[in-house]
Amino acid sequence: MSLKQQWSILIVPLFLYGIDTFAILPSITKHSFYIVMATIASALGAAIFEEVRDRGFGGIGLALSMENNEWKPMFIAIVTSFVFATTHYFNLLMPNAPTLVATHQQVVFAFFMGMTSIVLYMRTGSIFYSILIHFLNNFSFWTPTSDLSQDNGWASMLIFYALIPGLYSLWCLRPKKSEMNLKYLPAKKSD
């Protein structure tokens, strides 16, 4: 896949999950150097760990355990996104645990972000883009899920962070494109 094609696939996720980070860049100078570095380290660490765990090992593991068919990419996307999203319920165990409603919102947000991330991985063959989008989302200080102590309205969250990424993911993973999605996934070896 050419660099131009990779960037065309990246436009929607970059807009959805990176726009907040680009918007706050001018205000970063108001924070101390150590706060900014700690935020970068935290955001990058979580992005690398979660993307490698869910998209990398999860996606490859499922791909190796299934025969190729037109619905394989969609199945892998749903399963890995579900696992990624449900792990966010562990936030309820934090000492300053968010409300249950805020946690539900984060889980929904994480599911659709996971769908978008697996699309990037399947369509480009590289986990780098998933890590980049995840990092940009985590780095922003005011994304819909950055303040876990409060819950935001469901309407805007569902429209911007569920409907749009959901339609994007379905479009990219539709069976008609399965050949492109399967190109970078390992196939189950016959016995």
ZIFENDA-V963591 format. One record per backbone hydrogen bond with DSSP energy under -0.5 kcal/mol. CO is the residue of the C=O (numbers start at 1). NH is the residue of the N-H. If there is no record, write none. Layout:
# ZIFENDA-V963591
{{CO & NH} {CO & NH}}
This chain:
# ZIFENDA-V963591
{{2 & 6} {3 & 7} {4 & 8} {5 & 9} {6 & 10} {7 & 11} {9 & 13} {10 & 14} {11 & 15} {12 & 16} {13 & 17} {14 & 18} {14 & 19} {15 & 19} {18 & 22} {19 & 23} {20 & 24} {21 & 25} {24 & 27} {24 & 28} {25 & 28} {26 & 29} {27 & 30} {28 & 31} {32 & 36} {33 & 37} {34 & 38} {35 & 39} {36 & 40} {37 & 41} {38 & 42} {39 & 43} {40 & 44} {41 & 45} {42 & 46} {43 & 47} {44 & 48} {45 & 49} {46 & 50} {47 & 51} {48 & 52} {49 & 53} {50 & 54} {50 & 55} {51 & 55} {51 & 56} {52 & 57} {53 & 58} {54 & 59} {56 & 60} {57 & 61} {58 & 62} {59 & 63} {60 & 64} {61 & 65} {62 & 66} {63 & 66} {66 & 188} {69 & 72} {71 & 75} {72 & 76} {73 & 77} {74 & 78} {75 & 79} {76 & 80} {77 & 81} {78 & 82} {79 & 83} {80 & 84} {81 & 85} {82 & 86} {83 & 87} {85 & 88} {86 & 89} {87 & 90} {88 & 91} {89 & 92} {90 & 93} {91 & 94} {94 & 97} {99 & 103} {100 & 104} {101 & 105} {102 & 106} {103 & 107} {104 & 108} {105 & 109} {106 & 110} {107 & 111} {108 & 112} {109 & 113} {110 & 114} {111 & 115} {112 & 116} {113 & 117} {114 & 118} {115 & 119} {116 & 120} {117 & 121} {118 & 122} {119 & 123} {120 & 124} {121 & 125} {122 & 184} {127 & 131} {128 & 132} {129 & 133} {130 & 134} {131 & 135} {132 & 136} {133 & 137} {134 & 138} {135 & 139} {136 & 140} {140 & 143} {143 & 146} {143 & 147} {146 & 148} {147 & 150} {148 & 99} {153 & 157} {154 & 158} {155 & 159} {156 & 160} {157 & 161} {158 & 162} {158 & 163} {159 & 164} {162 & 166} {163 & 167} {164 & 168} {165 & 169} {166 & 170} {167 & 171} {168 & 172} {169 & 173} {170 & 174} {171 & 174} {174 & 177} {175 & 178} {177 & 180} {177 & 181} {178 & 182} {179 & 183} {182 & 185}}
